[in-house]
Amino acid sequence: MSENENENVQEQELDINQLMKVRREKLKELQDAGKDPFEITKYDRTHTSADVKDNYAELEGKDVKIAGRIMAKRIMGKASFCHIQDMYGQIQSYVSINDLGEESYKEFKTYDIGDIVGIEGFVFKTRTEEISVHAKKVVLLSKSLRPLPEKFHGLKDTDLRYRQRYVDMIVNPEVKETFVLRSKIIKELRRILDEKGYMEVETPILTTVATGDAARPFITHHNTLDLDMYLRIAPELNLKRIIVGGIDKVYEIGRNFRNEGMDIKHNPEFTNIELYSAYEDYNDMMNIAEEIISTIAKNVLGTTKINYQGQDIDLTPSWRRVTMIDAIKEVTGIDFNTIKTDEEARKLADEKKVEIDPIKNTRGHIINAFFEEFVEETLIQPTFIIDYPVEVSPLTKRKPSNKSLVERFELFIGGREYGNAYSELNDAIDQNERFLKQAEAKALGDEEAGGMDEDFVNALEIGLPPTGGLGIGLDRLIMLLTNSASIRDVLFFPTMKPLA
């Protein structure tokens, strides 16, 4: 075996503390020699790894300056090869004593896997046709004081991956690609809405009333005002206040916070898009939800036919629309149109062993419980479930033809919910009554019930035009479009319990 040929394996055989000690000693030697890499403030690179590879015909024989992290190094006497990695991939460099000189080459040989270097040289192909940079000069830009996980096994411990995402992205390139796609998806979403005349706005994260959806809030305290406040559950009410103020189309992409359980679909803080359009209803919101998701898939992924965790899904419009009651009937044979009272619904729930919250035990709540129990996971292809019970939709306009239902839909793909939309309630009197019922439920122990927002009722009294509103969980959508199994896979820094 040639000198340092299997450097990664040798490092793994040593104790991690010893490895870190050796690396710090190397840094000290450099500093004592007046070559402290941490004193370098910038490096004028001219090309990325992708630039060199994509434009080889133009760059062959020409000088370039590239920079990145050493991911592999093979030293063979007076000549060496190393691979450096930047944001766009890896590229090989040929380094020899004849080009660098004896002192600089000796110094290069001491560099470790993980060190960040700048390389200046000309572009060429090796005998194996690999596009490379023939180094004339190598500069150490940052010393890695902690070794990376062993190259050939990578970082597989999922808990450690989530805690040390910076390492995860270095050793698992597909992880970095997921986050590149995340950025492209959000950029495309903004483009679509901007071109449709929506205005992007920002609303407060700290609120004095926990409203906007049914969820348990996070509570904090403002010292100067001596006031308990909440991290917002949703920006909905503030966005509708903006509609009241005369801006007809608005959207916000931002963080929401819910003090609830964590699983592969839920993180306590998550990214959501909410949009509102005056003079439209939930049918228009179905149209735009369908357009947004299918267009993003087509423009970012190049196709509307995807596979998510083994399921083939076709995002090509038009998507199915079915009422919640009809969907339950299709799967179970139970027709809630024939069940008129709360007592009948509770009896049916007992017979079918559907668990019902003692506080949420009306016919409407039970319809929703039957849907979640029997139907939700069967909805693989994109499906709009429409016309929800009023009891589970406190901010939604009632259907003129059936006052027990509201003009609401949720979008399901692959057995999961991806979007929620309403014909927004703009009747101030009705809204006030629903807030009061929520307050009653909260007093009875329902931690998810919202509070009374008197200012929002006041805004509705000023006058909210007929309005359609839509919310889409962006983290879940990104999971779908990147074939990621867990929400933690699409968050740079998911919520984690601190290590003991």
N, C-alpha and C positions, 0 to 999 in steps of 0.2 A: 504494500500500500504506500502510495507516494505521500509526501509530507502534507499533513493536515487534510488529506483527501476525504476523510470521513469525520470532519470536525464536529458535525452535529451529534453523531453517536457518541464521540468521546466526551462531549459536554454533558450528555445525559447520564454518563456513568459517574459523574462527580456530584457531590452534594451541592444543592442550589446556593447555599451560603458561601461555599468555597468559590463557586463560579462568579458570584457577585463580587467577592473579594478580589479575584483575579482581574475582573473588568475594571474595578475602581483603581487597582494598581496601574493598569494600562493608562487610564485617564490621568493619573497623577504623573506618570512619566511624560506624557504629552504636555501637560501643563508646565512641568519643570523645564521642558525644552522650549517653552514659549509657543506651543502649538495647541493651545486650548480650543477645542472645537466649539465650545459654548460662547466664545467671543465672536464667532462669525455671525453677522447679522443678516446676510442675504446671500443668495447664489443666483446668478443671472443665467438660468437654464434657457436654452433656445428651443428645445423640443421635448415632448413627452415620449414615452415608449411607443404609444400608438402612432404619433406623428412619424417616427422613424420607420416603423413597420409599414404604415399605410402609404408612405411616400418614398419607398426605397429607390425606385427608379430615378427620382429626382435628386436624392441625397447621396447616392452611392459615391464614395470617395470624398465627400465633403465633410467638413468639421461640424460637429454638433456639441452641445453641452446638455447633458441629461442629469437627473438627480433622482434618488430614491433610496429605499432600504435594501441592504444586502440580504437576500433570502437564501443564497447558496454560494459556496466558494470552493473551488478546486485548485489547489496549488501543486504545480509540477515543476519543482526546481526553479528555473529562471523565468518561467511563464505560468500564468494562471488564468482561469476563467471564473467569473462571478456573474450571478444574476441579480439585478436590482429590480425592485418593484415600486411603481408609482401608482397613482390613482387609476391608471388606465390599463395596467397589466405589468408583465415582466419583460425585460430585455437582457440579453447577454452582453458581457463586455470581456474583451481579451486584454490582459494586463501583463506586461513583460518588463524585465529589468532593463532591457535595451532601450525601451521608450521612457521609462520613469527615472532611470538612474538607480544606482545601488541603494542609496539612503531612502528614497521615496518608496522603492519596491519593498525594502525590508519593513518599512512602516506599514505598507499596505497589507503585508502578510500577517500583521498583528490584529488587523480589523476583525471584528466578530460578526456573526450572523445577527442581524437586527440593527447594526450600525447604519446610519444614513450618510450617504456619500454623494458628491458631485463628480461626474466623469466628463472630461473633455477629450474628444478624439474624432476619428473619421469613421464613416459608416461603411461596412463591408459585409460579405457573407463568408462563413466558414466553409470548410470542405464538405460539411454535412448540410450546406445550404441554409444555415440558421443566420438570420439577419442579426448583426452584432455591431458594437462600437469598439473600435481599436483604440484603447486608451492612450492618450499622450500625457494626461495629468489626472490624478485622483485626489480629491480633497475630502477629508472627514468633516462632515457638517454637524453631526450630533452623535454622541457616544451612547449606545444602548447599554445600560447598567444592569439590566435584568434579562436573562436569556428567554427567547421565545420557546413555546412548546416544541417538542421534537418534530422535525419537518415531516416525517413520513406518516405520522399518526395524527398530527394536528391537535386542535383543541376540540375534544368531543364531549366533555362534561357540560351538559346544557346549562346547569346552574352557574358554572364558572363562566361560560360563554356570555350569559346575560349580564353577569356582574362586571366582566372585563370585556365589554364590547369592542374596545380599541384593539385588543389582542385577537378577538374573534374575526374582525375584519381583515387583519393582517394575514392570518394563517388559513382562513376559509374565504377565498375570493368570491364565492357565490353569495356570501352574506353581504359583501359590499355591493354586489350587483342588485340585490333586493332593495337596498336603500337608494341606489341610483334610479331604479324604476319608481320607487316611491316619489322621489322628487319630480320625475317626468310626469307621473300621474297627476300630481297636484298642480303642476304647471299647465297641463292640458285642461284640467278642470277649470282653472281660472280663465284660460283662453276662451273656452266655450261660453262661460257666463258673461265675460266682458263683451264678447261679440254680440250677445243677445241683449245688451243694454243694462245688465245688472251692475250695480255699484258695490264695490267691496267696502265694508265698514268694520269698525271695531267697537265692541261693547264691553262693559266692565266684567271682570272676573270676580271681584269682591262685591257681594250683594248683601242687602239687609233683609231680604225675604227669599226663602228657598222655594222658588217656583220655576215653572217651565216644563216640568215633567214629574212623574212619580218616581222618586228616588230618595235614598237617605243621603243627606248632605254632609260635607265636611264643615266643621265649625272652627272659626278662628276668632281672635279678639284684636280690636283696634285700640291701642293704648291711649292715644291722644283723645279720641272720642269716648273712651271707656264703653265700647259698644261691641257686642258679639256680632260677627258677620259670617257669611257663608261663602265658600267657593262655589261658583255658579254650577248648577246642574245642567242648564241649557241657556243659550242666549235668546230664546224665543220671544219673551215678552218685550225685551228692549228692541229687538228687530221690528216687532209690530208697532212699537211706539214711533219708530222712524217712518214706517208707512203712514201712520196717522199724521206725521209732520209733513207729508207731501212728497217723499221720495218713493216712487212707485215700485222700483225693483232693487232689492238689496240682498247681499249675501255676506256671510262671515265664515271663515275657516279658522277654527281655534280650538283651544283646549276646554273640555268639560271635566267635571270632577264628581265622582259618586262614591260614597263611603260604603261600598258593598263588597261582595265576594270577588275572588279572582279565580279565573279558569282560562282555558285556551281561547275563549271569546271575550273575556272581560279584563280590563286593567283599570285601576281606580281613576287614573287620568287618561283621557283619550282624545283623539282629534275628530272633530265633527265638521260637516258643512251644513249650514242652514241657509235657505234662501226663501224669499217671500216676494210675491208679485201681486200687485193690486189688480182688481178686476178679473181675476182668474180663480179657478176652483181646483178641487183635487183631481179632476180629470186632466187638466192642464199639467198638474204636477206629475201625474203618471207619464204623460208624454215627455216631459223634460227629464225625468229620472231615467227613462228608457234611452233617450238620446244621449244623455251624459255618459252613462256606463258603456253603451255600445260604441260610442265614438271614441272614448278613451281606450277601450280594448283594441279597436281598429287602428288608431293612430299611434299608440304606444307599443302594443304587442304585435300589430300587423295582422290580427285576425279577431273575429268575434266568436270563434269556436275554441274553447279552452278545456283543459282537464284540471279539475281541482280534487286532489287527494283521491285519484282513481275514478272520479265521476266526470263523464263527458257532459259539458254544459254549452249550450248554444245561446249566445247573447244577442243574436240577430233579432231586430224588431220584426214583428210586433209580439208583445208578451201577453200571456193569458191574464184575464181579469175575472175574478170570481168572488162572490160575497162570502163572508165568514160562515154564515149559516149554511149556505149551499156546500161549501167545502167540507164542513162537518158531516153533512148528510151524505156526501159522496164517499167519505172514508168509513163512517160508522153506521150509516143508515138512519141516524137520529135526526129528526126534523124539528128544530127548535121553534119553527113557526107554529107548531101545534102545542107548544108548551108556553102557557100564558102567564103563569104566576111564579113568584119566588119559591113557594112551597113545592110546586111541581118540579121545579128545576133542582131544588135541594134533594128531593126524593130520588130523582134520576141520578144525581151525582153519587148518592149513597149506593145505589144499585150497581153503578159502573165503577165504584171504588175510585172516584176522582176526588183528590184531596182539595178541600175548600177552606180558605181562610175564614175563621169565625166572623171577622169584621167585614170581609168582602164576600158576602153570601147571597147577593141578589141574583136574579135571573141573568142579568147582563154579565156579571162577574163569572158566573158559571159557564155561560157560552164561551167566554174567553178562555176559561180553564180547560174546557173540552177541546178547544182548538189547539192549545198548547200541548195537551196530553196526547192527542191522537193524530193531528193533521200536520203540524209544523214540519216535522222531520221528513214527511213524504214529498215535500215541495222541492224537487230537485231542479227542474227547469225554471227560469225566471217567471214568477207569478205574483200578481198584485192581489192581495186579499183585501177586499173592500167592505165598507159598511159595518163598522164596529159598534158594539153596545155603548150607549152614552156614559154608562158608569165608569168605563175604563178610558174615557176620552174627555177630560174636563175642559179642554180648550178648543173643542171642535164644534162646528155648526151642525145642528140636527138636520136629518133628511126631511124635507117637506112632506114626503109621502109616508114617513114612519118616524114619529118623534122619539121612539125608543132607540133609534140608531143614529149614527152620525156619519158625515161624509169624510171618512178617513180611510187611508189604506196603509198597509205595510207591504214592503217588497221582500219576497223570499227567494233565495237562490241556494241550491245545495242544502236545503233543510235549515237554513239560517236566515234571520232577518237582517236586511241591509239598509232599509230606508223606511221612514215614517212620514206621513204627510196628511194634511187636513185641508178642507175648506174651513178657513179660520172663523172661529166664533167672534162675531162683532156686535152681538147684542149685549150691552152693558148690564142689563137687568138679569138676564140668564147667567152671564158670567159671574156676577156677584153671588147669585144663589149657589152656583157650583163651587165657588171658593168657600162659601159657608159650610157646604157639605164636606169639603175637604178638611176644613178646620175641625169639624165634628169628628171625623175619622181620626185625625191626628190626636185629638183629646182622648179618644178611646184606645190609643196605643199604636196606631198605624204610623210607623216611622218614615214611610215613603210618601205620605200625604203632604201636599204643598200647603203653604200658609196663605192667608189673605193678603192680596196685593192691592191696596186701595188706590194707589196711584195708577195702576194699570186699568182698573175699572174707570177711573177718572178719564184716562186716555180714550177708552171706548166711548165714554159719554161725549167727548169732543167729536168722535166719529171716525171709525175705521171702515174704509171701503170694503166691499167683498174682496177677499184676499185668499190666494192659495199659498200654502207653505210646505216646505219639504226639508227633511233632515236626513242625511246619509252618514253613517259611521265610516269615516275614511280609513281607519285602521283595518276594519273588516273587509272593505272593498279592496284595499291593497293586499290583504291576505289572499283574497280570491284571485286577483290578477297576477300574483307572484307565486301562487301555489304553495303558500306558507301555512303550516299546520296550526301554529299558535300565534296569538296576537303579540306575544313577546318576540317573535321572529321579525316583526315589522316595526318595532319600536327600538330606537337606538338605546334607550335606557329604561327598560320596564321596571315597574315597582318590585322591589325585592326586600324580603325580610333581612335585616342586618345580621351578619355572622356573629355568633356569640364571642 
